[in-house]
């Protein structure tokens, strides 16, 4: 089962030959036991950093974090972090130890790790070392803290998000005491950097068990995303909806492609509903203007969590237009393609599909069929090279100037008028036809 890359075998054998213990440790062991290929390998050893440097004298070495016992070996451009067995000191910032103390005991090193499934080690010489039942929890699909859960989360509050992420991605259940501690210590997440929170949030959202985590640990998510407060239990009181806003959101996430843009859009697309909810005199619930409010709240959230500009722009655009009606006609589709670009238009259809799948399916069958039709029409328009944007218009500014139109802002207005005429099939997209149409107007 354990077939290690030759670079990893080289490092372990080199340490063994020098009289030190050495193991791969953590996530790579977990992944191999699950039958997955690890993305990277961490090595733990009884050798202290100075000794590790001596062992690999002549090799490419980076003194990554000698203070915390880590040396990085670059073997054939593959980075291998080699860390001395250690015991962590106090964590005053709820993220990293203020100090570390080296130890000669592997078990003491494993005892400081977050979850049992990540607290296993392996070497070809010794086999699997599992001091905390990680292999059994792996088989049974359980996320369990190593030792006292409160202590683990107070040491590093990001472990709260990691627990949710592992549960979502692996489809594992969080053990009861660990769950209790997560809910108890959730506010410690306020001490964690926005960038680290965002990374874990995206991984969580793209997991196969994201819906369950959103529903079960919503009060944790509220700490890092106050914009979603008010969604839980908000009965929409509308025949189109069979779920409260939170459940609708979770189901929409589940039905979205496993991609950060789509999952973030689904999570935030209705966060404006609690602020716009009202019930009419017939007892029917409405959320007029909620896309605009959701847009503003999502913008604040994405900025605070420091998402990159490209992701932010796509998510906000999709939220802004997620409720925009599009008639299944060529002219309506062309207008939408012009407004959004083809890439975002097809993304919007995916968002609309996920949104409709999270509503009353007895009523949204027609909507889902319309989405299929919109997709078909758009593909035909693009395949046929039909005009839906200014760059494809058969005339440009120079043509208008040559036709006697004075230079100025009117040029742009006229071009847009001609584009709308082409989109509405009032005139053919051909230079002479367009100039003739303009002359008549």
C-alpha positions as CSV (number, residue, x, y, z in Angstrom):
1,X,0.0,0.0,0.0
2,X,2.8,2.4,0.9
3,X,4.8,3.1,-2.2
4,X,6.7,6.3,-1.5
5,X,8.3,8.6,-4.1
6,X,12.0,8.0,-4.4
7,X,12.8,11.4,-3.0
8,X,10.9,10.6,0.2
9,X,12.6,7.2,0.5
10,X,15.9,8.9,0.0
11,X,15.3,11.3,2.8
12,X,14.0,8.7,5.2
13,X,16.8,6.2,4.4
14,X,19.5,8.9,4.8
15,X,18.2,9.8,8.3
16,X,17.9,6.1,9.2
17,X,21.5,5.5,8.1
18,X,22.7,8.3,10.3
19,X,21.1,6.7,13.3
20,X,17.9,8.8,13.5
21,X,14.2,7.8,13.4
22,X,12.2,9.2,10.4
23,X,8.6,8.9,9.3
24,X,6.2,10.4,6.9
25,X,3.5,12.0,9.0
26,X,0.0,13.6,8.9
27,X,-2.1,14.1,5.9
28,X,0.0,12.1,3.5
29,X,-0.4,9.0,5.7
30,X,-4.1,9.6,5.9
31,X,-4.4,9.9,2.1
32,X,-2.4,6.8,1.4
33,X,-4.5,4.7,3.8
34,X,-7.6,6.0,2.0
35,X,-6.1,5.0,-1.4
36,X,-5.5,8.6,-2.5
37,X,-2.3,10.1,-3.8
38,X,-0.9,12.7,-1.4
39,X,-0.3,16.2,-2.8
40,X,2.8,16.5,-0.6
41,X,4.8,14.6,2.1
42,X,5.9,15.8,5.5
43,X,8.7,14.0,7.4
44,X,9.2,14.0,11.1
45,X,12.4,12.8,12.7
46,X,14.3,12.4,16.0
47,X,17.1,14.4,14.5
48,X,17.3,18.1,15.6
49,X,17.6,20.7,12.9
50,X,21.4,21.1,13.1
51,X,21.7,17.3,12.9
52,X,19.4,17.2,9.9
53,X,21.5,19.8,8.1
54,X,24.6,17.6,8.7
55,X,22.8,14.5,7.4
56,X,21.9,16.3,4.2
57,X,25.2,18.1,3.8
58,X,25.8,18.7,0.0
59,X,22.0,18.6,-0.7
60,X,19.9,21.7,-1.4
61,X,18.6,22.8,2.0
62,X,16.3,25.7,3.0
63,X,16.3,26.7,6.7
64,X,12.5,27.1,6.6
65,X,11.8,27.4,10.3
66,X,14.7,26.4,12.5
67,X,12.9,28.0,15.5
68,X,10.1,25.5,15.1
69,X,12.4,22.6,14.1
70,X,11.8,22.6,10.3
71,X,14.3,22.2,7.5
72,X,13.2,21.9,3.9
73,X,15.1,19.5,1.6
74,X,14.9,20.2,-2.1
75,X,15.4,16.9,-3.8
76,X,15.1,17.1,-7.6
77,X,13.0,20.3,-7.1
78,X,10.6,18.4,-4.8
79,X,10.4,20.2,-1.4
80,X,10.3,18.0,1.6
81,X,9.7,19.5,5.0
82,X,11.6,17.7,7.7
83,X,10.6,18.6,11.2
84,X,12.1,17.5,14.5
85,X,9.8,15.7,17.0
86,X,8.5,18.5,19.2
87,X,6.2,19.5,22.0
88,X,4.4,22.9,21.5
89,X,4.5,25.6,24.1
90,X,1.6,28.1,24.7
91,X,-0.5,29.4,21.9
92,X,-1.3,33.0,23.0
93,X,-2.6,34.0,19.5
94,X,-4.8,30.9,19.0
95,X,-2.8,30.1,15.9
96,X,0.9,29.3,16.4
97,X,3.0,28.1,19.4
98,X,5.0,30.8,21.1
99,X,7.8,28.3,21.5
100,X,8.5,24.6,20.9
101,X,10.6,22.0,22.8
102,X,12.2,19.2,20.9
103,X,11.5,15.6,22.1
104,X,12.9,12.2,21.2
105,X,9.5,10.5,21.3
106,X,7.3,10.2,18.2
107,X,4.2,9.7,20.3
108,X,4.7,13.1,22.1
109,X,5.0,14.7,18.7
110,X,1.8,13.0,17.4
111,X,-0.1,14.1,20.6
112,X,0.1,17.8,19.6
113,X,-1.6,17.2,16.2
114,X,-5.2,18.2,15.4
115,X,-7.3,15.1,14.6
116,X,-6.6,11.4,15.0
117,X,-6.7,10.8,11.2
118,X,-3.9,13.3,10.9
119,X,-1.9,11.9,13.8
120,X,-0.4,8.8,12.2
121,X,3.1,8.2,11.0
122,X,4.7,5.6,8.7
123,X,8.2,4.4,7.8
124,X,9.2,1.4,5.7
125,X,11.2,0.2,8.7
126,X,8.5,0.4,11.4
127,X,5.2,0.5,9.5
128,X,2.2,2.6,10.6
129,X,2.4,4.2,14.1
130,X,-1.1,5.0,15.3
131,X,-1.2,6.0,19.0
132,X,-4.6,7.7,19.0
133,X,-6.9,5.4,16.9
134,X,-6.6,7.3,13.7
135,X,-6.8,4.3,11.5
136,X,-10.0,3.1,13.1
137,X,-11.6,6.6,12.8
138,X,-10.5,6.7,9.2
139,X,-12.3,3.4,8.5
140,X,-15.4,4.6,10.4
141,X,-15.5,8.0,8.8
142,X,-15.0,10.0,12.0
143,X,-13.3,13.4,12.7
144,X,-12.0,13.3,16.3
145,X,-9.6,15.7,18.1
146,X,-6.4,14.2,19.5
147,X,-6.8,14.4,23.3
148,X,-8.7,17.3,24.8
149,X,-10.7,19.1,22.0
150,X,-10.9,22.4,23.9
151,X,-7.2,22.5,24.2
152,X,-6.6,21.6,20.5
153,X,-9.0,24.4,19.3
154,X,-7.6,27.0,21.8
155,X,-4.1,26.2,20.5
156,X,-5.1,26.8,16.9
157,X,-8.6,28.1,16.2
158,X,-8.2,27.4,12.5
159,X,-8.7,23.8,13.4
160,X,-12.4,24.5,13.8
161,X,-12.6,25.3,10.1
162,X,-10.3,22.4,9.3
163,X,-12.7,20.0,11.1
164,X,-15.6,21.3,9.1
165,X,-13.6,21.2,5.9
166,X,-12.5,17.6,6.5
167,X,-16.1,16.6,7.3
168,X,-17.3,18.2,4.1
169,X,-14.6,17.0,1.8
170,X,-14.3,13.4,3.2
171,X,-18.0,13.0,4.1
172,X,-17.0,12.1,7.7
173,X,-19.0,12.7,10.8
174,X,-17.5,15.0,13.5
175,X,-17.4,13.1,16.8
176,X,-19.8,14.4,19.5
177,X,-17.2,15.8,22.0
178,X,-15.3,17.4,19.1
179,X,-18.5,18.9,17.8
180,X,-19.4,20.2,21.2
181,X,-16.0,21.9,21.5
182,X,-16.3,23.4,18.0
183,X,-19.6,25.1,18.9
184,X,-18.3,26.2,22.3
185,X,-15.1,27.8,20.9
186,X,-16.4,29.1,17.6
187,X,-15.7,32.8,18.4
188,X,-12.0,32.0,18.6
189,X,-12.2,32.2,14.8
190,X,-12.3,36.0,15.1
191,X,-8.6,35.7,16.0
192,X,-7.7,34.0,12.7
193,X,-6.5,35.9,9.6
194,X,-9.0,36.4,6.8
195,X,-6.9,34.7,4.2
196,X,-6.7,31.5,6.2
197,X,-10.4,31.5,6.9
198,X,-11.1,32.0,3.2
199,X,-9.0,29.1,2.1
200,X,-10.8,26.7,4.5
201,X,-14.2,28.1,3.6
202,X,-13.7,27.5,-0.1
203,X,-12.5,23.9,0.5
204,X,-15.5,23.3,2.8
205,X,-18.0,24.7,0.3
206,X,-16.5,22.5,-2.5
207,X,-16.8,19.3,-0.5
208,X,-19.4,16.6,-1.2
209,X,-20.9,17.1,2.3
210,X,-21.2,20.9,2.1
211,X,-25.0,21.0,2.5
212,X,-24.9,19.1,5.8
213,X,-22.1,21.2,7.2
214,X,-23.8,24.4,6.3
215,X,-27.0,23.3,8.1
216,X,-25.4,21.6,11.1
217,X,-22.7,24.2,11.8
218,X,-24.4,27.4,10.6
219,X,-23.7,29.2,13.9
220,X,-19.9,28.7,13.2
221,X,-20.3,30.1,9.7
222,X,-22.1,33.1,11.1
223,X,-18.9,34.0,13.1
224,X,-16.9,34.3,9.9
225,X,-19.8,35.5,7.7
226,X,-22.1,37.8,9.7
227,X,-23.7,38.7,6.4
228,X,-25.6,35.4,6.5
229,X,-27.1,36.0,9.9
230,X,-30.9,35.9,9.8
231,X,-31.2,33.1,7.2
232,X,-31.8,30.2,9.5
233,X,-35.5,29.6,10.2
234,X,-36.7,32.4,7.9
235,X,-39.9,30.9,6.4
236,X,-40.3,32.3,3.0
237,X,-44.1,32.0,3.0
238,X,-44.3,31.6,-0.7
239,X,-45.6,28.7,-2.7
240,X,-42.4,28.7,-4.8
241,X,-40.3,27.8,-1.8
242,X,-40.5,24.7,0.3
243,X,-37.4,25.5,2.5
244,X,-36.4,28.3,4.8
245,X,-33.8,30.6,3.4
246,X,-30.9,28.7,5.0
247,X,-32.0,25.3,3.8
248,X,-32.7,26.8,0.3
249,X,-29.1,28.1,0.3
250,X,-27.6,24.8,1.4
251,X,-29.5,22.9,-1.3
252,X,-28.5,25.5,-3.9
253,X,-24.8,25.0,-2.8
254,X,-25.2,21.3,-3.2
255,X,-26.6,21.6,-6.7
256,X,-23.9,24.0,-7.8
257,X,-20.7,22.9,-9.7
258,X,-17.9,22.1,-7.2
259,X,-16.1,25.3,-8.0
260,X,-15.3,28.3,-5.7
261,X,-17.2,30.8,-7.8
262,X,-20.4,28.8,-8.0
263,X,-20.3,27.7,-4.4
264,X,-19.6,31.2,-3.0
265,X,-22.4,32.6,-5.3
266,X,-24.9,30.0,-4.0
267,X,-23.9,30.6,-0.4
268,X,-24.4,34.4,-0.6
269,X,-27.0,34.9,-3.4
270,X,-29.9,35.2,-0.9
271,X,-28.1,36.8,2.1
272,X,-30.1,39.9,1.4
273,X,-33.4,38.2,2.0
274,X,-33.6,38.7,5.8
275,X,-33.3,42.5,5.2
276,X,-36.0,42.7,2.4
277,X,-38.6,40.2,3.7
278,X,-42.2,41.4,4.0
279,X,-45.6,39.7,4.0
280,X,-48.4,41.2,1.9
281,X,-52.0,41.4,3.0
282,X,-52.6,37.9,1.6
283,X,-50.0,36.4,3.8
284,X,-47.5,35.8,1.0
285,X,-43.8,36.5,1.5
286,X,-41.8,38.7,-0.8
287,X,-38.1,39.8,-1.1
288,X,-38.2,42.8,-3.5
289,X,-34.7,44.1,-4.2
290,X,-32.9,41.2,-2.4
291,X,-30.4,40.7,-5.2
292,X,-29.1,44.3,-4.8
293,X,-28.9,43.9,-1.0
294,X,-27.2,40.5,-1.4
295,X,-24.7,42.1,-3.8
296,X,-23.8,44.7,-1.2
297,X,-23.5,42.3,1.7
298,X,-21.5,39.8,-0.4
299,X,-19.2,42.6,-1.6
300,X,-18.4,43.4,2.1
301,X,-17.8,39.7,2.9
302,X,-15.5,39.0,0.0
303,X,-13.5,42.1,0.6
304,X,-13.1,41.3,4.3
305,X,-12.0,37.7,3.5
306,X,-9.6,39.1,0.9
307,X,-10.7,37.1,-2.1
308,X,-8.9,37.9,-5.3
309,X,-10.4,40.4,-7.7
310,X,-11.3,38.0,-10.4
311,X,-13.3,35.7,-8.1
312,X,-15.0,38.6,-6.4
313,X,-16.1,40.2,-9.7
314,X,-17.6,37.0,-11.0
315,X,-19.4,36.1,-7.8
316,X,-20.8,39.6,-7.4
317,X,-22.0,39.7,-11.0
318,X,-23.7,36.4,-10.7
319,X,-25.4,37.4,-7.4
320,X,-26.5,40.7,-9.0
321,X,-28.2,39.0,-11.9
322,X,-29.3,35.7,-10.4
323,X,-32.9,36.7,-10.3
324,X,-33.0,38.5,-13.7
325,X,-35.7,37.1,-16.0
326,X,-34.5,36.1,-19.5
327,X,-37.1,35.3,-22.1
328,X,-36.3,32.2,-24.3
329,X,-36.0,34.3,-27.5
330,X,-32.9,35.1,-29.6
331,X,-33.2,38.9,-28.9
332,X,-33.4,38.4,-25.1
333,X,-30.5,36.0,-25.1
334,X,-28.4,38.3,-27.2
335,X,-29.0,41.1,-24.8
336,X,-28.0,38.9,-21.9
337,X,-24.9,37.8,-23.7
338,X,-24.0,41.4,-24.4
339,X,-24.6,42.4,-20.8
340,X,-22.6,39.5,-19.2
341,X,-20.2,38.0,-21.8
342,X,-20.8,34.4,-23.0
343,X,-18.7,33.0,-20.1
344,X,-20.7,34.6,-17.4
345,X,-24.0,34.0,-19.3
346,X,-23.4,30.2,-19.1
347,X,-22.3,30.6,-15.5
348,X,-25.5,32.4,-14.7
349,X,-27.6,29.6,-16.2
350,X,-25.8,27.2,-13.8
351,X,-26.6,29.5,-10.9
352,X,-30.2,29.7,-12.0
353,X,-30.5,26.0,-12.3
354,X,-29.1,25.4,-8.8
355,X,-31.4,28.1,-7.4
356,X,-34.5,26.5,-9.0
357,X,-33.5,23.0,-7.9
358,X,-33.6,24.4,-4.3
359,X,-37.2,25.6,-4.7
360,X,-40.6,23.9,-5.1
361,X,-39.8,21.4,-7.9
362,X,-43.4,21.0,-8.8
363,X,-43.5,24.7,-9.8
364,X,-39.9,25.1,-11.2
365,X,-40.1,22.4,-13.8
366,X,-41.0,25.0,-16.4
367,X,-38.2,27.2,-15.2
368,X,-35.7,24.4,-15.5
369,X,-36.9,23.6,-19.0
370,X,-36.5,27.3,-19.9
371,X,-32.9,27.3,-18.7
372,X,-32.2,24.4,-21.1
373,X,-33.8,26.4,-23.9
374,X,-31.7,29.5,-23.1
375,X,-28.6,27.4,-23.2
376,X,-29.5,25.9,-26.5
377,X,-30.3,29.3,-28.0
378,X,-27.1,30.9,-26.8
379,X,-24.9,28.1,-28.2
380,X,-26.6,28.5,-31.6
381,X,-26.0,32.2,-31.6
382,X,-22.4,31.8,-30.8
383,X,-21.9,28.9,-33.2
384,X,-23.5,30.9,-36.0
385,X,-21.4,33.9,-35.3
386,X,-24.5,36.1,-34.8
387,X,-23.9,39.7,-33.6
388,X,-24.6,40.5,-29.9
389,X,-21.9,42.9,-29.0
390,X,-20.3,46.1,-30.4
391,X,-17.1,44.4,-31.6
392,X,-19.2,42.2,-33.9
393,X,-21.2,45.1,-35.3
394,X,-20.6,45.6,-39.1
395,X,-20.0,49.3,-38.6
396,X,-17.7,51.2,-36.2
397,X,-17.0,54.7,-35.1
398,X,-14.9,55.5,-38.2
399,X,-17.7,54.4,-40.5
400,X,-20.1,56.8,-38.7
401,X,-17.6,59.7,-38.9
402,X,-17.2,59.0,-42.6
403,X,-21.0,59.1,-43.0
404,X,-21.0,62.6,-41.5
405,X,-21.6,62.0,-37.8
406,X,-19.6,64.5,-35.8
407,X,-17.0,63.2,-33.4
408,X,-18.3,63.0,-29.8
409,X,-20.2,60.9,-27.3
410,X,-23.1,60.5,-29.8
411,X,-20.9,58.1,-31.8
412,X,-21.1,55.6,-28.9
413,X,-24.8,56.2,-28.4
414,X,-25.5,55.6,-32.1
415,X,-23.5,52.4,-32.2
416,X,-25.5,51.1,-29.3
417,X,-28.7,52.0,-31.0
418,X,-27.6,50.1,-34.1
419,X,-26.6,47.1,-32.0
420,X,-30.0,47.0,-30.3
421,X,-31.6,47.2,-33.7
422,X,-29.6,44.2,-34.9
423,X,-30.3,42.3,-31.7
424,X,-34.1,43.1,-32.1
425,X,-33.8,41.9,-35.7
426,X,-34.9,45.3,-37.0
427,X,-32.0,45.5,-39.4
428,X,-29.4,43.1,-40.8
429,X,-25.9,43.3,-39.5
430,X,-24.4,44.5,-42.8
431,X,-22.6,47.8,-43.3
432,X,-24.8,49.3,-46.0
433,X,-28.0,48.1,-44.3
434,X,-26.9,49.7,-41.0
435,X,-25.9,53.0,-42.6
436,X,-29.2,53.1,-44.6
437,X,-31.2,52.3,-41.3
438,X,-29.3,55.2,-39.6
439,X,-30.0,57.6,-42.5
440,X,-33.7,56.9,-42.3
441,X,-33.7,57.6,-38.6
